[in-house]
Amino acid sequence: MIRLSQIGVLVTTLVLALAAPSQAALQLYYSEPFSVAPNAPRQFEFGELNLQHGWRSIPGSAAITRWGQGDRRVGVGVVSRGSAFGFETLVTSPKFADIPEPNGKDYALTMLFGFTSSDVTWYITPKNVTNNVVVTRVKFERGGRIWILVPDGQGGGAFELVPNMTWSPNVNYTLVLAARADGRLHLSIDQRQVADFTGAAFVPGIEAISIETDNERTGRGMVFDKIRVRDGRIER
């Protein structure tokens, strides 16, 4: 079985995913590097993620661990629990901030992540906790296809295939998800815009995220790290 430490990571930014003028308009309001340094604003401890700094996880499914680049990095290692559990939320973040509605702002989420195998489906789900809804779901389907959840026009949601891109295990990924107040939803992976939906965002305020899986097999891994959320105005 492939170890989590075999996944490397490259730190990237919003520069190519969003226009350069956008960065000046977007203000960072949440950052989580999962640091174990004693002088960090939030110091994590190796081991069970559950209840550390407001993060929640199913016991035994997620832990603070070293990974990548010779195990020098620290992030969250998540493991699937097997088909007996079906679709399941394994990790839920604390609420990043209270966001008044409506506020006319744009939001951008960035995070680093990778997978150890391609036979389990994973989801990265930004949420608006105040309204108890998801902003969208990015679905990494087993076998390699990527989908994004958009409104279906009937009060529900439907997954739309991200064209011309697949995912693979043991590859470094940077996700940038921009949810605009005008209803447009942009998805970029590794500095490449792969989806641009009009009228797609359910609620344009990212207050938390969760990590979910379909649990097709036991013990398959995902790592995520360096979550950042910004709000403000993305230049049109």
C-alpha positions as CSV (number, residue, x, y, z in Angstrom):
1,M,0.0,0.0,0.0
2,I,1.3,3.5,-0.8
3,R,2.3,5.6,2.2
4,L,0.9,9.1,2.7
5,S,4.5,10.3,2.9
6,Q,5.0,9.5,-0.8
7,I,2.7,12.3,-1.8
8,G,4.7,15.5,-2.3
9,V,3.2,19.0,-2.5
10,L,4.0,22.3,-4.2
11,V,2.8,25.5,-2.6
12,T,0.9,27.6,-5.2
13,T,-1.2,30.7,-5.0
14,L,-4.2,32.5,-6.6
15,V,-2.0,34.3,-9.2
16,L,-2.9,32.2,-12.2
17,A,-6.3,31.0,-11.0
18,L,-7.6,34.5,-10.5
19,A,-6.5,37.7,-12.2
20,A,-3.6,39.5,-10.6
21,P,-5.7,42.5,-9.6
22,S,-8.0,40.2,-7.7
23,Q,-5.5,39.5,-5.0
24,A,-5.4,43.0,-3.7
25,A,-9.1,42.9,-3.3
26,L,-9.3,39.6,-1.5
27,Q,-8.7,39.6,2.2
28,L,-7.5,36.5,4.1
29,Y,-9.9,35.7,7.0
30,Y,-9.0,32.1,7.7
31,S,-5.7,30.1,7.4
32,E,-4.9,26.7,8.7
33,P,-1.4,25.3,8.1
34,F,-1.9,22.5,10.8
35,S,1.3,23.5,12.5
36,V,2.9,21.6,15.3
37,A,5.3,24.4,16.1
38,P,5.1,25.7,19.7
39,N,4.9,29.4,18.5
40,A,2.1,28.8,16.0
41,P,-1.2,30.6,16.5
42,R,-2.9,27.2,16.7
43,Q,-0.6,24.4,17.7
44,F,-1.8,20.9,16.7
45,E,-0.6,17.6,18.2
46,F,0.3,14.5,16.2
47,G,-2.5,11.9,16.3
48,E,-6.3,12.1,16.3
49,L,-7.6,15.2,14.6
50,N,-11.0,15.0,16.3
51,L,-11.7,18.0,18.7
52,Q,-8.4,19.7,18.0
53,H,-9.1,23.5,17.6
54,G,-12.8,22.8,16.6
55,W,-12.1,20.2,13.9
56,R,-14.2,17.1,14.1
57,S,-13.7,13.7,12.6
58,I,-14.9,10.2,13.0
59,P,-12.5,8.6,15.5
60,G,-9.8,6.7,13.7
61,S,-10.5,8.2,10.4
62,A,-8.3,11.4,10.5
63,A,-5.1,12.4,12.2
64,I,-2.4,15.1,12.2
65,T,0.6,13.4,10.5
66,R,3.8,14.1,8.7
67,W,3.7,13.7,5.0
68,G,5.5,14.6,1.8
69,Q,9.0,15.7,1.0
70,G,10.7,13.2,3.3
71,D,7.9,13.5,5.9
72,R,8.9,17.1,6.7
73,R,5.4,18.5,6.2
74,V,2.5,18.3,8.6
75,G,-1.1,17.9,7.4
76,V,-4.3,15.8,7.9
77,G,-4.2,12.2,6.8
78,V,-7.7,10.7,6.2
79,V,-8.5,7.1,5.6
80,S,-11.7,5.5,4.1
81,R,-13.6,3.0,6.3
82,G,-14.9,0.5,3.7
83,S,-18.1,-0.1,1.8
84,A,-20.1,-1.0,4.8
85,F,-20.3,2.7,5.7
86,G,-21.2,4.1,2.3
87,F,-21.2,7.9,1.7
88,E,-19.9,9.5,4.9
89,T,-18.5,12.8,6.2
90,L,-15.1,11.9,7.7
91,V,-13.9,15.4,8.6
92,T,-15.7,18.7,9.4
93,S,-13.9,22.0,10.0
94,P,-14.7,24.6,12.6
95,K,-16.7,27.5,11.4
96,F,-14.3,29.9,9.8
97,A,-16.3,33.1,10.4
98,D,-19.8,34.5,10.7
99,I,-20.8,35.8,7.3
100,P,-23.9,38.1,7.1
101,E,-26.3,37.5,4.2
102,P,-26.4,39.1,1.8
103,N,-23.1,40.9,1.8
104,G,-22.2,41.1,-1.9
105,K,-18.8,39.6,-1.5
106,D,-16.8,37.0,-3.4
107,Y,-15.1,34.1,-1.7
108,A,-12.0,32.1,-2.7
109,L,-10.9,28.8,-1.0
110,T,-7.5,27.3,-1.6
111,M,-6.1,24.1,-0.3
112,L,-3.5,21.4,-1.0
113,F,-4.4,17.7,-1.3
114,G,-3.5,14.3,-2.7
115,F,-4.6,10.7,-2.7
116,T,-2.9,7.4,-2.3
117,S,-5.1,5.4,-4.7
118,S,-7.7,5.8,-7.4
119,D,-10.3,3.3,-6.3
120,V,-12.2,5.4,-3.7
121,T,-14.4,8.5,-4.4
122,W,-13.6,11.6,-2.3
123,Y,-15.4,15.0,-1.9
124,I,-14.2,18.4,-0.9
125,T,-17.2,20.3,0.3
126,P,-17.2,24.1,1.2
127,K,-20.3,25.0,3.2
128,N,-22.3,28.0,4.4
129,V,-23.1,26.9,8.0
130,T,-25.4,29.9,8.7
131,N,-27.8,28.7,6.0
132,N,-27.1,25.0,6.5
133,V,-26.2,24.5,2.8
134,V,-23.2,23.5,0.8
135,V,-21.6,26.1,-1.6
136,T,-20.7,23.2,-3.9
137,R,-19.1,19.8,-3.8
138,V,-15.9,18.9,-5.8
139,K,-16.2,15.1,-6.4
140,F,-13.0,13.1,-7.2
141,E,-14.7,10.0,-8.5
142,R,-12.9,6.6,-8.3
143,G,-11.3,6.0,-11.7
144,G,-10.2,9.6,-12.2
145,R,-13.1,11.8,-13.3
146,I,-13.8,15.1,-11.5
147,W,-17.3,16.5,-11.0
148,I,-18.7,19.7,-9.4
149,L,-22.1,20.2,-7.8
150,V,-24.3,22.9,-9.3
151,P,-27.9,23.8,-8.8
152,D,-30.3,21.9,-11.0
153,G,-32.8,24.7,-11.5
154,Q,-35.4,22.8,-9.4
155,G,-34.2,23.6,-5.9
156,G,-31.7,20.7,-5.8
157,G,-28.2,20.0,-7.1
158,A,-26.7,17.9,-9.9
159,F,-23.1,17.0,-10.6
160,E,-21.5,18.4,-13.8
161,L,-18.4,16.8,-15.2
162,V,-15.3,18.9,-15.2
163,P,-14.1,18.6,-18.9
164,N,-10.7,17.6,-20.1
165,M,-9.2,16.7,-16.7
166,T,-8.8,13.6,-14.6
167,W,-7.0,13.0,-11.3
168,S,-4.5,10.4,-10.3
169,P,-3.0,9.0,-7.1
170,N,0.4,10.2,-5.8
171,V,0.0,13.5,-7.6
172,N,0.2,17.0,-5.9
173,Y,-2.9,19.1,-6.3
174,T,-3.8,22.7,-5.5
175,L,-7.4,23.6,-5.6
176,V,-8.8,27.1,-6.0
177,L,-12.5,27.5,-5.7
178,A,-13.9,31.0,-6.3
179,A,-17.6,31.5,-5.4
180,R,-18.7,35.0,-6.6
181,A,-21.5,37.0,-5.3
182,D,-23.0,37.3,-8.8
183,G,-23.5,33.5,-8.8
184,R,-20.5,32.5,-10.9
185,L,-18.4,29.5,-9.7
186,H,-14.8,29.0,-10.8
187,L,-12.8,25.9,-10.2
188,S,-9.0,25.8,-10.8
189,I,-6.7,22.8,-10.1
190,D,-3.0,23.3,-10.3
191,Q,-3.3,26.9,-11.6
192,R,-5.5,25.7,-14.5
193,Q,-9.1,26.9,-14.7
194,V,-11.1,23.8,-15.3
195,A,-14.7,24.9,-14.7
196,D,-16.6,28.2,-14.9
197,F,-20.3,27.9,-14.1
198,T,-22.8,30.8,-14.4
199,G,-25.5,31.0,-11.7
200,A,-24.0,28.1,-10.0
201,A,-23.3,29.0,-6.4
202,F,-25.9,27.9,-3.8
203,V,-24.7,30.6,-1.3
204,P,-21.6,32.6,-1.9
205,G,-20.2,32.6,1.6
206,I,-17.7,29.9,2.5
207,E,-17.8,29.4,6.3
208,A,-16.4,25.8,6.6
209,I,-15.4,22.7,4.7
210,S,-15.9,19.0,5.1
211,I,-14.1,15.9,3.6
212,E,-16.4,13.1,2.5
213,T,-16.0,9.7,0.8
214,D,-18.0,6.9,-0.7
215,N,-15.9,4.4,1.2
216,E,-15.7,1.9,-1.6
217,R,-12.6,0.3,0.0
218,T,-11.0,0.2,3.4
219,G,-7.9,2.1,4.3
220,R,-7.5,4.3,1.2
221,G,-5.8,7.6,2.0
222,M,-6.2,11.3,1.3
223,V,-4.0,14.1,2.7
224,F,-5.0,17.8,2.9
225,D,-3.1,20.8,4.1
226,K,-2.8,24.6,4.1
227,I,-6.4,25.7,3.9
228,R,-6.9,29.4,3.2
229,V,-10.2,31.3,2.7
230,R,-10.4,34.9,1.4
231,D,-13.3,37.3,0.8
232,G,-13.7,40.6,-0.9
233,R,-14.1,41.4,-4.6
234,I,-12.6,39.4,-7.5
235,E,-12.1,41.8,-10.4
236,R,-14.6,41.0,-13.2
